[in-house]
Amino acid sequence: MPGSPSPAIEDYLKTVYSHTEWQPDPITPSVLAAKLGVAPSSVTEMVKKMAAQGLVSHAPYRAVRLTDEGRRQALAVVRRHRLVETWLVREMGYAWDEVHDEAEVLEHALSDRLLEAIDARLGRPRVDPHGDPIPHRDGTVSREPFVLLAEAETGHVGRVMRISDRDGAVLRELDAAGIGPGVTLEVTEVTTDAVTVQAGGGASARALPREVAAAIWLSV
């Protein structure tokens, strides 16, 4: 695909976009380095290169922000990644905690034609297995208002919209508890250490540690 960004630039674009997708604070170079597992000096050089290509705006020691073109390219990468994850779960028998690393590799290799075929075969899914919205072909994203479970108040009732895929152990724990995208939860108690939730269908209340509650997004 002539003119496409390199896999390294695609990874940077996706990481910058993903950082601000579910919270408002822009990403700093140090946080970007930590998320990508690279040296800060490598981030400095890559950000300069991306700024020269019109993909990000950045001043020294300040946050990195996507330009309109950077956001367009980031959404294209995110679309490929999330469609691959969905395809692996639905068609290839992968569990939802197994797909992220595979998608990290495959997202750079898919042609637009194959991606379109996967999208059509899956029935144009709106979200991936973790509840993250899959960008449309035109670069738009549909997402409802949300609240982080760790910040929800007692009595809040909402549908699980998204669960972070950063920690496979958390995904497996929640899967075993029957908590996943689409499940309705009621917050029954909030303490400094845990958030207790009641799932629909008469399931027992379950106290989730704060770090687990911080990985779950609910509808408002």
C-alpha positions, -999 to +999 in steps of 0.1 A: +000+000+000+021+029-013+021+060+009+010+041+040+028+049+073+054+025+086+043+000+112+063+019+138+044+052+130+011+033+130+019+020+165+026+055+177-006+069+161-027+042+176-012+046+211-017+084+211-053+080+200-061+052+224-047+071+254-074+098+250-102+077+237-118+071+271-103+099+292-095+136+284-059+141+294-034+142+264-004+119+264+030+131+273+062+118+257+072+099+289+038+081+291+041+074+254+075+058+259+062+037+288+032+025+268+053+015+238+082+001+259+108+023+242+134+048+254+123+085+258+150+095+233+133+072+207+100+089+213+116+123+209+130+114+175+098+097+163+075+125+174+097+150+155+094+128+124+057+126+128+053+163+134+073+169+102+048+147+083+019+167+098+006+138+119+010+153+154+015+187+170+041+189+198+063+213+216+093+202+236+084+187+270+047+191+262+018+167+254+016+150+220-017+156+201-029+142+168-036+165+139-067+159+118-046+138+094-030+120+123-064+112+137-076+099+103-046+076+100-049+065+137-085+055+132-076+034+102-051+015+123-076+011+152-103-001+128-079-028+115-069-039+150-104-042+164-118-060+133-089-085+135-096-090+172-133-096+165-125-120+136-101-140+158-128-144+185-158-151+163-141-171+135-109-186+149-118-197+184-096-173+203-105-161+238-109-124+243-077-123+264-057-139+236-064-116+207-045-083+214-010-095+207-021-113+175-039-082+163-008-061+170+010-081+143-018-087+118-030-051+117+000-040+098-003-068+071-040-066+061-049-052+027-079-030+024-096-056+003-091-083+030-102-060+057-134-052+039-141-089+034-136-096+071-159-067+080-186-079+056-183-115+069-187-104+105-218-084+096-202-050+101-197-052+139-200-020+159-177-031+188-148-055+193-148-083+219-138-059+247-165-034+238-143-008+221-161+008+192-148-001+157-144+030+136-165+031+104-149+031+070-154+069+067-134+075+099-163+083+122-168+066+156-200+059+174-199+059+212-224+064+240-218+085+271-201+065+298-188+064+333-159+045+347-171+018+372-144+030+397-161+064+396-197+053+397-219+061+427-239+036+447-272+029+430-259+035+395-272+009+370-255+007+336-246-017+308-210-028+305-197-009+275-161-017+275-134-036+295-098-027+290-077-054+273-045-043+290-045-071+316-054-106+305-057-118+341-085-093+347-103-103+315-102-140+326-114-131+361-143-111+348-152-137+322-154-163+350-177-139+370-200-135+340-191-099+335-185-087+300-198-062+274-235-060+273-241-072+309-261-048+332-245-041+365-259-022+396-234-006+420-245-017+454-216-005+476-185+017+471-156+016+495-120+028+494-109-007+484-136-021+462-168-015+442-195-041+448-218-048+418-249-069+412-253-084+378-288-090+363-304-124+363-302-129+401-264-134+402-247-129+435-232-095+444-195-094+437-169-070+452-144-059+426-110-045+437-105-008+427-079-017+400-105-041+384-133-015+386-109+010+369-109-013+338-147-013+333-168+013+316-206+015+321-233+033+302-248+063+321 
